[in-house]
């Protein structure tokens, strides 16, 4: 018989040879010894083979010989699930107990987690893996912080510079560096937009012919300053990185390299004297056009500097992590979109070209083939609707209506999941940033406190041996009376 012993029934006699009395965190339980035979690997079953007090002390935290009560200093709420498992053979989660804490209790009591119900085990292991992953990231972050804060010899300035670049929240230098980096990104984007204006493109043509205006030179100077800044930051990150291979494989670092490289390629060609006439004479006009197109495309990659804002924006970091963690949802969305496009393209082609061949007003915008209808299907399923291809017949309009409604349903499917992923990711990143800020602030306060203590010790050591207050030695009314015995 399984019993939950209440405090007012502790004095009742128990048959110690048949029943075991245990106390878990102040809550007493009694059940037959024979029950433990079904759980030979559990901690409680080891009590059956204990013959001395020393062996009992190795299993439990305390033992009352008078009551023959075994005491365990464990969570009594979590033990309720284990007690229910011993009584009924069903191991389930409890709403009031943390899943990770229950997993630790199961390991302590020697209960196999595989005996838990499948749904409960999946929830518990998901929580355990999530906490373990968070702890690994926490340890990695702490190690990184230790490396950054480790004292260095012969490279103190470079170490401080690397810490300011890697950790914008490390202090005033890091914040100033981050602000300058953001300003450089904004200036680069603005200059790229200005360079595509018709007036500036005319100046570029004049530059190719050998003439260059003052505005053209100014744009080149602005671009050069920004690229030099980004190159300096990139080199500092590279030499400050503990693992050069991990640095080279970083997505943001690859984007930086791709965005910086075109400027130096163009500058190298100009310094090598590869003028327009030389290239035309050697390779011909077609090769020159291809080379110019490649250089223009590479120069347009400067827009990738916008991605550098992710180093300083919590929202952009959250967006990147959300996309990374929602790849399964995006894959399903792409699959559903492909199926819908493949389904509605033949239907609209059949409705417009076969059932109503004279419905289209212009052959240019007609659904002449299934591949030509794919564009219309993509625009309709995504609910964009450019209007360049419009079904004119009633069957075609019916197909369009069904495709639009299907697109709404398809797009709404992953929205909730992606939103929850974004929300949880943003919340955790925000909490992590707050925790890091509190740790840094605490370290600063400790440093300030240590400095004040040392300063006070210095005051005590250098305090003048006089009965007068400092600075007022000439005043007789400021004489400090000597300390006398209270018996005098």
N, C-alpha and C positions, 0 to 999 in steps of 0.2 A: 504494500500500500504506500503510495506517494503522499507525503504530507508537507504542507507549508506551516512550520511551527510558528505560532504567534508568541510574542514576549510573555503573555500571561500564562502560557502553558508550558513554560520551560521546566518547571518543577515536576511535571508528570513523568513517571518512570518510563524508560524505554528499554527494550530488550536489545542490549548491545551486541549480542551474538547473532541477531537476525536483522537488525536495522542499523543503519549508519546515520549519524547526526553530524551535519556540516553547517558551518556558519560562514556565509559569504557576505562580507561587508555589512554585518549586523543583521542579516536576514537568515533565519535558520530553516533548514530543509531536512527531512527524514525520508529515507526510502530503503527498501530491502537490499542486503548485500548481494543477493542473487542477480539483481538487475545489472550490476557491473560486469557480470560474466559475458554479456553481449557486447561489451565495449572494452576489450582487453588492452587496447592501445591508449586509452584515456588516462588522465592523471588520477582520477578517482579510483580506477581499478588497481592502481599501484598501492593503494592503502590496504588492500586485501593481503598483500605479501609483506607488510611492514611488521616486524616483531620487536623492534626496539624504538625508544624515543628518538634516537639519532636518525633512524631511517624515516620516521614520521616527520621529523623536522625538515628533511630533504624534500618532502612532497608538499607539505602545507606550511603555513606561516606560524601557526601556534596550535597547541593541543591541550585541552582541559581534561586532566585525568579523572576529575571528580564526575563530570558530566559525560566524559568520553565524547567530547565534541571537538571536531576538527575545524580550525579557523583558517579561512582564506581571505586575504586582504585584496579582494578583487571587486569589480563593478557588480553590484547585485542586480541591476536592471539587465545587463547583458547575460547574466547567468540564468535569467528566466527562460531565455530561448534554449539554453542547454538543458535546463531542468525539464522543459517540455519535450525536448528530444529524447531524454532518458525515459520519460513516462510514456510518450505516445509514438516515438519513432519518427517524428516529423520535425525537421529543422528548417525554420523560416526566419525571415528578418522581422525585427520589431521596429515599429514606427518611432518610438522614443529613444532608440539607440542608434548611434552613428554606425554606418556600415563598416568604416575602417576600424573603429573600436571593437566592433563585434568580431571582425576578422582576427584581430589580435587576441581576443579572448578565446576564440576557437583554437588558435595555435597554442595558447597557454594550457587549456584543458585537454589538449590532445585529441580534439574532434576533427575528423577529416572533413574539409570543406566540400568534398565531392558528394557528401551525404545530404547536402542542402538541396532544396527544390531548385529546379533549373532556372526559373525566372528570378528567384531570389539570389541564386549564386551569380547570375549574370550581372545583376545590379551591384552586388557587393564587390565582385572582382573589377568591375568598371571603375568603381570609386577607389579601390585600392591602387589600380594602375594609374589613375589620374593623380592621386596623391604622390605616388612614387615618382612619376614624371615631374611633378612640381618640385619634389625634393631634389631630384637630379639637377634640374635647372637652377635651383637655389644654391646647391653646392658648387655648381659650375660658376655661378655668378659670384659667390663668395671667394672662390679661388682666384677669379679674375680680379676682384677688388683687392685681394691680398697682393697679387702681382703688381697691380697698379700703384698700390700704396707702399710697396716694399722700398726701403731706402736703397738708393743706387749711388755709386761712387764714380766720379768722372763724367757723368751724363745726367746731372740733376736737371739742367735746363731742358734737355730733350725729353726727359721723363715727364716733367711738368707739362710740356707742350703736347706730348702724346696723350696724357690724361685729359687735358682740356679738349682735345679733338675727339677722343673716344667717348668721353662722358661729359656732355654739355652741362649736366647738373652738378659737376664737381666743385664749382665755385664761380667767382666772377669772371675768371679767364675763360672758362668753358662757355659761359653764357654769352660773352662778347664774341668769341669765336663762332658760336652757332648763329648769332645775329648777323655777323659779317657773311657767313656762308649763305644764309637765306637771302640777304641783299644781293649777293653775287648771282644767285640763281634767278632772281627777279630781273636783274639787269640783263642777263643773258637772254632770257625769254623775250624781253622787250626789244632788245637789239635784233634778235632773229625775226621778230614780226616786222620791224622797220625795214630790214634788209629785203623783204619781199615786196615792198611798195614800188610802184612804177617809177617814181622819181629816182629812187636809189638804184634801181636796176639799170637806168640809163647811165648813171654815174659809173656803175660797174663795167658797162660796155666801153665807156670812155677810158676807164682804167686799163682795160685790155688793149686799147689802142695806144696806150702810152701816156695818157693824161689822167690825173687824179686830183679831185677837188679836196678842199679842206674838210668837208663833211665826211668824205670817204675815208680820209686819214683818221678822223676822229672815231669813226665806227671801228676801224681796224685797231686803234689803240684800246678802245673799250673791250673789244673781244679779246685782245691779247692779255689785258689785265685780268679779266675773268678766268681765262684759261690758265694763266700762271698761278692764280690763287687755287684753282681746282687741282692743278698738278702738284702744288706744294702740299695741299691737304692729303692728296692721294699718296704721295711719297711718305709723309709722316705716318699715315695709317699703315703703310706697307712695312716700314722699318720698325714700327712699334708693335706689330703683330707678333704673337708668340709662335704661330704656325703660318709660314708663308703660303703653304699649300691651301690651308683653309681660307686664308685671305683671298687667294686667287680664285677660289671656287664660290666666293660670296656673290649673290645676285647683284647687290648694289655696287659692289666693287667692279664687277664685269660691266655694268652700265656706265660707271665712271670712266673706265678705260675706253669703251666704245665711243663715248661722247668726247673725250679729250683727243683721241688719236687723229681724227680728220684734220684738225688745225695743224698739227705737226707735219702731217703728210703734205698738205698744201704748202706750208712754209718750206719744207724740204725741197719740193719741186721748184719753187721760186728761187731759192738760194742756189740750186744746182744750175740755174740758168736755162731751165726748160721753158722758154718763151713760146708764144703761139707760133711764130714763124719757124722755129726749130722743130717743133712737133709736126707741123704741117709738112715741112720739107722731108722729114724722115718717115713718118707713118701715114700721112694723108689726112684729109679732112674728116673721113668717117671715124678713124681712130681717135682723132682729137675730140670729136663730138661725144664719143663713148667715154673718153677719159673725163671730159668736162661734166658729163652727166653723173658719172660715179662720184666725182668730187662734190658736186652739188648735193647729191643724196647724202654723202657722208657729212657734209657741213650741216645739212638739215637735221642730222641726228643730235644736234645740240639741244633739241627739245627734250631729250632724255634727261637733261639736268633737272627737270621738274621732279624726277623720281628721287633726287637727293633730299627733297623735303621730307621724305619718310624717316630720315635720321632724326628729325626734330619734331615731327608731328605724330602725336599719339593716334589720331584718327586714321592717317595713312598706314601706320603699322597695323592697326586693327583691320583695315580693309585687306591688306596683304595676307594676314593670318586667316581672315575669314575665307578668302578665295582658296587658300591652301587647304583649309579644313573642310571646305564644302565642294571639293572636286567630285565626290560621288554624286552629289545633287546636280552639279552642273553637267556631269556626264549623262545622267538620266534625262535632264532637260534637253540636251543636244540630241539624244536618241529619239525622244518623243517628237522633237521638231523635225528631224529627218523623216520619220515615219509619216508625219502629217503632210510634209511637202511632197513626199513621194506619192501619197494617196491623192491629194487634191490637184496636182498638176495634170495627170491624165483626165481627171473628171472635168476640169475647166476647159481643157483642149477639146474633149468630146462634146461638151455643151456648146462651145462657141464655134468650132470649125465644122462639126458634123451635124449637129442638130439645128444650128442657126448660122450657116456659113455667110450670110449677107448682113449679119448684125453689126459687124465691125465697120466703123466709118472710114478707117484708114488702115491699109494693109501693114503699115509700119507698126501699129500698136495692136495687131491681131494676134491671136493665139495660134500661130501657124504650125507649131510643133510642140511636143511635150517638153523638150529642153528649153524652148522659148517661154514656156509657161512656168518653169521653175522659179524664175525671178518674181513673177506675180504671186506664186504660192508663198515664197519666203516673206514678201512684204505683207501679205494678208495674214499669215499665221502669227507673225510678230506684231500685228495690229498697228503697223506703221502707216500703210496706205498712201504711197506717193501719188497715185492717180495717173501714172504714165500708161498703165494698161488697165482698162476697165471693161468688165464683161457687160455686154449690151443685151443679151438675150435673157429671158426669164429663167431658163435652166442654169445659165452661167451665174446669174445673180443669186440663185438659190445655193449654188456651190460656194459662192463667195460668203454668203451669210453663215453657212455651216463652218467654213474654214476660219472665219473671224471668231465665232463662238468657241471653236476648238482651241484656237490660239490663246484666248483668255483663260480657259481652263488649264491649259498646259503651262502657261506662265505663272499662274497662281499656285501651282503645285509646290515648287521649291521655295516660294517666297517666305513662308512661315519658318521653315527650317533654317534658311540663310539668315533671317532676321534674328532668331534666337542665338545662332552661332555668333553673329556680330555683337549682339548685346552682351553675351557672357564673355566673349573675348575682350571687349572694351572694358567691362567691369573688372576683370582680372588684371589687365594691364594697368588700369588706373590704380587699383589697390597696390600693385607691385611698385609703381612709381611713388606712391605715397609712403610705402614702407621704406624704400630706398632713401627717400628724402628724410624720413624720421631717423634712419640710421646715420646718415651723414650729419644731420643736425645734432644728434646725440654725440657723435664723435667730435664735432666742433665744440660743443659745450664742455665735454670732458677735457679737451685740449685747453680751452680757456680757463677751466677750473684749475688744471695743473699749473698753468702759467701764473695764475693769481696766487696759488699756494707758494710757488717758488719765489714770487715777488715779495710775499709777506715774510718768508724766511729771510730774504735779503734785507728787508727792513729791520727785522729783529737782530740780525747779525751786525748791521751797521748803525744801530740806534745809539745815539750819544749817551755816554754815562754821565748824566747831569740831572739835577732835580728840577730843571726848568723845562718848560715846553719848547719845542723847536721853533725858532724864529722869533721868540719873545724873551730871549735871555736877559734883556735889559730891564724887564718889568718886574718889580719886586712883588706886585700883587699876584703874580702868576706862579709864585713859589709853591710847589707841591709839598704838603706836609708829609713827614715821614710816617710810615705805618707803625703803630704802636701796639703793644700787647694789650689785649682787652682787659687784663687784670689790673692794669695801671690806672 
